[in-house]
Amino acid sequence: MSQCHTPTIYDYKTVEEQKSFLRKRAKAALKEYCSDLPLMEQTAKSVVTSVTNSDEYKNATMILGFMPMNDEVDIVPLMKQALKDKKKVAVPKMAKSGNDMDFYLIDDFDGDFTSDNKYNIREPSENCTKLNPDQIPSDALIFVPGLVFNLEGARLGRGKGYYDKYLARVPDCDKRIVCGVCFTICVTKAVPIEKNDVRVNYLLNEYGFISLR
């Protein structure tokens, strides 16, 4: 490639090469973007407003969220608000081996948490109640992090397959509200997907909570 050429996904032939390119590009962009701490704080506040004002949230009895990494949208304030609104909240816990996870119900964000995992991500302890996939109500909002999304619902995660494997276990997942969460700079036109890649049907970023249906 010439020095003046800006690489795109179309410069790579295989899906794995395309995914690798998009991941590297997103991580590089996020490193600078997420260093703006006031912007990160404002984003955390704005997602609470955009989600809680929606009918989807008002009708939901359960929120499946996640504990964000440093380069992900902080949805902890949103989950705290959901607890105040008397909704059930669950966050994931990774298995000790393999790329599997389950969700556990939590009552607050100060109690039974641990960071004893290979990614140093906060997750509920074994004292919390495990939520089986068939116990997720049909009105639940399922929030899914990702490095790259497009407006057709294609998602690119970090390559380990935790969410794709978990969502495949959720009954009628394609009929549920599965919301991708990312910053706008990580929304792109082309995202390669494979047979086991789960699509989202909503998107949440610093500008709003939108349906992709």
Residue pairs with C-beta under 8 A, 6 or more apart in sequence:
1 7
1 11
7 21
9 18
9 21
9 22
9 190
9 192
10 190
11 21
12 18
12 20
12 21
15 192
15 194
18 192
19 156
19 159
19 192
22 147
22 148
22 156
22 188
22 191
22 192
23 147
23 148
23 156
23 158
23 159
26 147
26 148
26 156
26 185
26 186
27 71
27 147
29 185
29 186
30 71
30 147
30 183
30 185
30 186
31 71
33 39
33 71
33 183
33 185
34 40
34 70
34 71
34 183
39 206
40 74
42 206
43 73
43 74
43 183
43 206
44 73
44 74
44 75
44 76
44 77
44 78
45 77
46 206
46 207
47 73
47 75
47 77
47 78
47 181
47 204
47 205
47 206
47 209
48 77
48 78
48 81
50 204
50 207
50 208
50 209
51 57
51 78
51 141
51 204
51 209
52 58
52 78
52 81
52 85
54 209
56 141
56 177
56 202
56 209
57 82
57 141
59 139
60 87
60 139
60 140
60 141
60 177
61 87
61 88
61 137
61 139
61 140
62 87
62 88
62 89
62 90
62 136
62 137
62 139
62 140
62 141
63 78
63 79
63 82
63 87
63 88
63 89
63 90
63 140
63 141
63 143
64 89
64 90
64 91
64 103
64 136
64 140
64 141
64 142
64 143
65 75
65 76
65 78
65 79
65 82
65 89
65 90
65 91
65 143
66 72
66 75
66 91
66 92
66 143
66 144
66 145
66 181
67 76
67 91
67 92
67 121
67 122
67 123
68 74
68 75
68 76
68 145
69 119
69 121
69 145
72 145
72 181
72 182
73 145
73 181
73 182
73 183
73 204
73 205
73 206
75 143
75 181
75 204
76 109
79 89
79 91
79 109
80 109
82 89
83 89
83 107
83 108
88 105
89 105
89 106
90 103
90 104
90 105
90 106
90 131
91 103
91 104
91 106
91 123
91 124
92 101
92 102
92 103
92 104
92 123
92 162
92 166
93 101
93 102
93 103
93 104
93 123
93 124
93 128
94 100
94 101
94 117
94 119
94 121
94 123
94 162
95 101
95 102
99 160
99 161
99 162
99 165
100 162
100 165
100 166
101 162
101 165
101 166
102 130
102 131
102 132
102 166
103 130
103 131
103 136
103 166
104 123
104 124
104 128
104 129
104 130
104 131
105 128
105 129
105 130
105 131
106 112
106 124
106 128
112 124
112 125
112 127
112 128
113 122
113 123
113 124
113 125
114 122
114 123
114 124
114 125
115 121
115 122
115 123
117 123
133 166
133 169
133 170
133 171
134 171
136 142
136 170
136 171
136 176
138 172
138 175
138 176
140 176
140 177
141 177
141 179
142 167
142 170
142 176
142 177
142 178
142 179
143 179
143 181
143 204
144 155
144 163
144 167
144 178
144 179
144 180
144 181
144 198
144 200
145 157
145 163
145 180
145 181
145 182
146 155
146 156
146 157
146 163
146 180
146 181
146 182
146 186
146 200
147 156
147 157
147 158
147 182
147 186
148 155
148 156
148 182
148 186
148 187
148 188
148 191
149 155
149 156
149 180
149 182
149 186
149 187
149 188
149 191
149 200
149 203
150 187
150 188
150 189
150 190
150 191
151 187
151 203
151 212
152 199
152 212
153 180
153 199
153 200
153 201
153 203
153 212
154 191
154 192
154 193
154 197
154 199
155 163
155 180
155 191
155 193
155 197
155 198
155 199
155 200
156 191
156 192
157 163
157 164
161 196
163 198
164 196
164 197
164 198
165 196
167 173
167 178
167 198
168 196
168 198
170 176
173 198
177 201
177 202
178 198
178 199
178 200
178 201
178 202
179 200
179 201
179 202
179 203
179 204
179 209
180 200
180 202
180 203
180 204
181 203
181 204
181 205
182 203
182 205
183 205
183 206
184 205
184 206
184 207
187 203
187 205
193 199
200 212
201 211
201 212
201 213
202 209
202 210
202 211
202 212
203 209
203 210
203 212
204 210
